[in-house]
């Protein structure tokens, strides 16, 4: 049974599985069939409610930077937009796998295509600006408007590199925002002795 930190609501698309297989194949030199089996094992863990276990499995094959990117992809978060070098490496393994989307909807600033899956997003929390304003490092948090093709736009929240992304309806996100503000007020009150 999954514990309270696990979430079994994600389905891992074939495009995301292929991206994971390409990363594993590139990092290890495994034959394509074995790399695909590794990706399928990661996907099965996510789909069965054990997303953080899939990240541990990725860590056995990939370097830490790729574990974070691959983990985000397999967990259903905003996939990384490949840079030119990554695009060339992936094109060699799987042509047209992770191509950036040419035309974005007006609200989106990120568009990535993973096989037949198209993902659009607009991150709304800039950690670099937040850290500069607070003069201290924030935990890795992503907050974004998010859409994968065929699904309605939602609010996506990811906390930590290994945390599964959580999707919220706008009304739920507003309620969460209010709860965060209430908790911050309480902490300020306790710290101030009020």
N, C-alpha and C positions, 0 to 999 in steps of 0.2 A: 504494500500500500504506500502511496506517495505521502511524504510528510507535508507540512503546511507551506514549505518553501517551493514545492513543486506545483506544476500547472500542466494538466494533460490536454489542453484545448487546441494545441497547434497541430496542423497537418503539414508535413514537409513536402513541398512540391518536387517534381522531378528536376526542375531547373536548379533548385537549391541543393538537391542531392548530387547533381552533376557538378556543381561548383565545388562542393566538398570533396568529391572524388578527384577533381582536377588538382585541388590543393594537396591532397594526400599523395597523389601520383607524382606531382612535381617535387614534393619534399622528400619522398622516400624512394622513388624509382620503381615502386611496386607495379606489376602489370595492371592494366586497366580493370580487369575483372576483380582483382583483390582490392583495388582502390574503391571501386563501386560497392563492394561488399562492406568495406569500412564505413563508407558514407551511409549505406542502408542501415548498418548497425546504429550509427549516431541518430539517424532519423527515427528508427524504431524506439529508441530510448525517449526521444522527445514526444513521439506520438503516444507512448505508453505512460506518460506522466513523469518522466525522470529527466528533464532537460539539463540539469546541472551535471548529471552523469555523462551525458553526451559530450559536454565540454571536457570532462576528464579524459574521455576516450580520445578526443581530438588532441589533447596535450601529449599523448603517447607518440604521436606522429609528427606534429607540427611545432615550429618555433613559437615562442610566446606571442609575438605580434600577429602571426597568422592564426593562432588559436582564438584570439579575440575577434578577428574579422570573420573567421569561419564559424565561430560560436554564434555571433550575431546573425549570420546568414541562416544557419540551421534552426535557430530558435524562432525565426520568423520576424526578426527586427529589420531595421533599415539596412539593406546590404551595402557594403562599401562600393562606391563608384570606382571602378578600376582605373588606376593611372596607366600611362602608356606602356610601361614595362610589363605590368601585370596583364594588361589587355593582350600584348603580344604573346606572353607565356600561355595564357588561357586559350588564345586563338589557335595556338599550336596543338593543345590538348583537345579542346572542344570548340570548334569555330562558332562564332556568334553567340556564345554562352552568356557572357556578362557584358553585353554592349550597352552603353549609355543610351537612354531613350532620347530621340531627337526632339520631340515636341512635348513640352510640359504643360499641364493645365495651369491656368493663371495663378492659382494659389500655391503651387509646388515650386520648390527650389532644387529638389533632387529627383532624378528619375533613373531607374536602373532596370534593365531587362535581364531576367534569369531564365533562359530558355523561353518558354511561352508565358511565363509570369512577368508582369510589369508592375513595378512598385514606384509610387510617387510619395514624396514627403516634403515637409517644410519644418525643420527643427525650429523650436521657439525659445530654447534656452541655450545661450552661448556661454559655455563654461569658461572660456578665456576671458570674456568681459566680466563675468561674475567673480572669478578668482582675482582679477585685477582690482575690482571694486572692494572686495573683502580683504585683500592682502593675505589670503590663505587658500590652500588647495581644497577644492570641493571633491566629494566622491563622484565617480563617473556616473552622470545622470543624463539621459536623453529624454526630452519632452518634444513631441512633434505631432503635427497633423499628419495622418498616414493613410495611404490607400493602396491596396493591392487590387489589380484588375478584377472586376466583377464584384467587388465588395464595396460597401459604402465607406466614405471617409470617416475616420475615427481619430481619437486622441491616443497616441502611443506613449507609454512611459517605460523606460528601461533604467534600472538602477544596478550599477556594477556591470563589469564585463561579462560575468557569468550568469547574471540574473535573466530570467525569461522575460521577454517583452510582454507588457500587459496592455490590452486595448480597452478603452473606455468610450462610452457614449458621451456626448457633450454634457448632458445633465449630470452624469456620474463624475466627470472631470471637475465640474463646478463644485460638486459636493466634496470631492477630495481636496480641492483648493481651499474651501472654507474650513475643512477639518485641519489642514496644515496651518492655516492662519490662526485658528483657535488654539492649537497646540503650541505654536510659537508665542502667542500672548500669554498662555499659562506658564511656559518656561521663563519668559521675561519677568512675569510676576513673582515666581518662586525665587529666581536669582536676585531680584531687586528687593526681596523681603516684604513685598506688598501683600 
